[in-house]
Amino acid sequence: MDKALVAQRVANQLASTENAVDAAMKETSQLLNGLLDARIELKTSAVFGDSAATKVTDAIAALASARQSVIDAHNELAELKLRAGIRTKLTFVDKPSALADQDAVSATSIRKAG
């Protein structure tokens, strides 16, 4: 199998993972906001629900750690791609549109570099 196609498959999985972790962080942050808003709306003491809010905060911290690990893996995979002799520009199918526009790359093609 073509090395570039294998690398592209991994790149797609990596992008999907990055997006999933970011979505989980956003969702969990919204949960924390909802808990804090509910406490204020119910006019309860800051102590009310503090344990639950702390657990959600711990979950956000764990997701932040997971996100950093995925980013570290991304950087290592970029280096391994070069060491494997793959000189193509890999595109990310699930790349957020703002980044895709910024890079001006096609999500359906692999361009050969040099």
KAFENGI-V156143 format. One record per helix or strand. SS is the DSSP state (H for helix, E for strand). FROM is the first residue (numbers start at 0). TO is the last residue. Records with the same first field share a line. If there is no record, write none. Layout:
BEGIN
SS = FROM-TO ; FROM-TO
END
This chain:
BEGIN
H = 2-40 ; 49-82 ; 96-102
E = 87-88 ; 110-111
END
